[in-house]
Amino acid sequence: MVSAAHTVSTWHGVVAHYRPRLRINSSVPPVTLLEGNTPLIPAPRLARALGGDFELLLKYEGVNPTGSFKDRGMTAAITQAVADGAQAVICASTGNTAASAAAYAARAGLACVVLVPDGKIAAGKLAGALSYGAQVIAINGNFDDGLRMVREATERAPIVLVNNINPARLQGQKTAAFEICDALGEAPDWLCLPVGNAGNITAYWMGFTEYLEDGLIRSRPRLLGAQAAGAAPIVRGHVVEKPETIATAIRIGNPVRWQQALAALSESNGHITDVTDEEILHWYRMVAQTEGVFVEPACASSLAAIAKGRREGWLDLRGKRVVCVMTGHGLKDPDTALSGLPAPVTIQPQIEALLDVLQVR
Ligand code: F0G
């Protein structure tokens, strides 16, 4: 007979799993949706499309409870907010942080306010934030405007900021680096990821560095960051006042963790590059159609960056093991998914009609 205990997951979320490594106030039970422990999926067909001769793995963060990597940071930030006695949390967001904050706040019984750029947030993210019961405020401005506003609000009102300025967020997000090393027994040669507010690249680097210092890995990966051409402040070296890209998740012109991202890129002997929306859309379709991994557009920027680096000759991946972080699920952005694809063929409910379409007469 199988006892009830055996039917329950033995995974208790990233705070419980990595608690001794997380520098957060965790004097209360973790506020968790059992995030993390995400798959590292081999992607040989996609690797071939990117020129072959290297090993490609996808860290599929879209399968986190609210559909993005943000849940790793949010379990840490909301756990700490509860431990600190907070009643309410606030963030600015291009969408994923909003949905994640809303979910974890709901679970903790906290009020949640999110500021999002009006009309520039993917439908699945807005649906999430609203469904989890957050107060959603759409601003006639971009993410950077929203962040400026919420920072000021938290200085004036008793409400906790859960953007990645909050150090607890990075503490939670660094667990993705731990998971990759735990799964591989070492760090990969390269880690590729999209860069928006630059919290995630900073958190990954922190995670790899801590594992190296503790002797759990022998070396750290080189980092390859990707920005969208219309929202590439780090690549250009200056603030972008009006960022634009189809990859709305990374539509950011003035990243908070800019300096830390530059430090991580230089310490890792890495690269950061920009890719066009056309390149993003191409690899967005490719990852779904060659590997069955459905991601949101921002994720494909890292694949586009690999393609660009190989095409231009500055990225030598021969014989290397490469992990690309697929930061958010494809269902987050159904409008982009459907645009540019043919609508389904509609037929009568008769076998002849089906055989016609299948051309088997
Ligand atoms: N990928 C996705 C799917 C994201 O939602 C984000 C950021 C990033 C990559 C970039 O990560 O900001 O740490 O460099 N989304 C934030 C949000 C800004 O509000 O959801 P980053």
Boltz pocket constraint, residues with backbone or C-beta under 6 A from the ligand:
constraints:
  - pocket:
      binder: B
      contacts: [[A, 68], [A, 70], [A, 92], [A, 93], [A, 94], [A, 95], [A, 96], [A, 97], [A, 98], [A, 164], [A, 194], [A, 195], [A, 196], [A, 197], [A, 198], [A, 199], [A, 200], [A, 201], [A, 249], [A, 250], [A, 296], [A, 298], [A, 299], [A, 327], [A, 328]]
      max_distance: 6.0
